[in-house]
């Protein structure tokens, strides 16, 4: 049940990132059309910037779980058995610690923005905690995904990024 809930969380974050990307495309399309008839979208650039932050952060966990992140397999890809497990464990633990630190800092930033009632400095006076929340949510879900794969690896399982295909070296060779 926990596995299904986590996979649903990762999928939801991926869909949210895709929707943010779609919003950027639609907003740009509307701006282009309106410019042809002398119109404009007030604050369109601000909204696009907020959506860009969302589409960059929200799908991180989904991409990681599907092996879409760039990994350097020059060392780990050549190891087998216990040596590979130890190196992957260290890499996942380090990545998880950095992601947790970034997630904590992002949530703290949202908290500060709420406490100080900060607003964007563009045309639209949007409370900054709103776009920052998308960044924080993406960082938190990514940290969860890293901890998830670390737990799977420590329990003797195969991390999600390895289940999604061959090594990075094999994938690069196929593309060449």
Number of C-alpha atoms within 10 A of each C-alpha: 6 7 9 9 10 15 16 13 17 25 17 16 26 21 16 19 25 17 15 23 19 14 17 21 13 13 18 16 12 15 17 14 13 13 12 9 8 7 12 14 14 12 14 18 17 17 19 19 14 19 22 18 18 26 26 16 23 28 24 23 28 25 18 20 23 14 20 15 14 9 14 11 13 11 9 17 16 11 15 9 7 9 12 15 18 15 14 20 19 13 15 20 17 13 16 21 15 13 21 20 15 17 22 16 14 21 20 13 17 22 15 14 17 15 10 9 11 15 15 13 11 13 12 14 12 16 15 19 22 14 19 20 17 25 24 24 18 29 26 23 24 27 23 20 24 25 19 19 23 24 16 15 18 15 9 10 12 14 21 19 18 13 12 13 13 13 20 19 15 12 11 10 9 8 7 5
